[in-house]
Amino acid sequence: MENFGNIVGYGSYETNDGIVRNYKCKSCGKTFGGRRGTAYFKCRTSKKEFDDTISAVNNGMGVRAAARQCGCTTKTVMSRVKRAGKSIKDFTDSKEAGLCPPVVQFDEMMATLKKNHQ
């Protein structure tokens, strides 16, 4: 997708969370929704519920406490955290593709060594 002029709006659909735009690639003719490639893709909960759960865990709350606060199970909390983490990893990997850092910090080397030895 070198030229973003080839992506055009192609209708929309309504969810419990609001309206989501659809897009179409003029080059290949494929259509896709505005949530594709995000943590919200095929997510059956509202963005607010999802974001509240991730925010609770991100601010240091434990999984059980986050589940109580959000009114869901610990399994749901873990599923949402896993989904958000995968989305972040996919985004980061796409931005770092082909990059070769000229300098590696010592703390990064230690984290990598610890990770590889576990």
N, C-alpha and C positions, 0 to 999 in steps of 0.2 A: 504494500500500500504506500508507494512512494509519493503519489499525487493524491492528496486528500480530496481533490475535486471530483474523484470518481465515486464517492460515497454520497448518496442522496437520501433524504427522508422518504419513507415508504409506508406511511400509515402509522397506526398505533393500536395498542390494545389496553384494556383496563384490567387492573388487578385490585385486590383488596387494599393495596397500598397506594393506588393512584394510577395514572396513565403512564405507559412506557412506550417510547417511540420505537418503531422498526426502521431499518435502513436497508438500502440495496446498493450493491456494487455495480456500477455501470459497465465495468470491464468484464466481469465474469457472470453477472446476473444473480449472484447469491444474495439471499436476504438474511438478516440477523436482527435480533432485538438489542435494545440499548443496554441491557444488563449482561450480555454475553461477555465473558472474560473478567467478570467481577465476582466478588464473594456473594452477591445477591442473585446470581444466575441460578434458576430453578430452586430458589429458596422459598419455602412456603410460609415464612413468617414475615412480618412487616420489617421495613428497614429500621424503624425505631427500636423494635424489640431486639433485633439482631445487634444493632449498634450499642444499645444499653448493656447487653450481655458482654460484648467485647470490651466495652469501656470499664465495666466492673472488674473484669479479670485483669485488664491492663493497669488499673489503678491499685493492684495488689490484693484484691479480694480473692479468697479461695474459691474453689469450684463449688463446694456445697453452699457457701454463703451467697455466691452469685446466683445459684439455682433458686435459693429461697427468695432472694430479692426480685428476680425476674419471673418467678412463678412457673419454673420449668424443672425438668429433671437434671441431674448431674450429667447424664448421657447427652442431653441436648446441649448443655453448656460446652462440653468437650467437642461435640460435633461442630458447633458454631466456631469455636476457637480453631479447630483443625481446618475448617473451610476458609476462615480469614487468613490463617497462616499460609495455606496453599496459594491463595490469591496473591498475597504479598510476595511469596517466593517466585511465582510465575512472572509477576510484574518485574521484580528485581532481576531475574535471570534474563528476561527479554531486553532490559536496559544495559546489562553488563556483557552481553554476548560479544565476544571478540576483544574484550578489553584485557589488557595485560598490565597490572599495576607495576610501575617501575620500582616502588619501594614497598616492603611489607613491614608493618609495625610488629614489635616483639609480642605485644599482647594478642595480636591476631594469630601469630605463630603458635603461641601457647594454647589458645583456644582450639586451634586445628589439631595440635598434638593430643590434647586431652580428649577431643572428640574421636580421633582415630584409635585411641587406646582403650576406649570403653567397649 
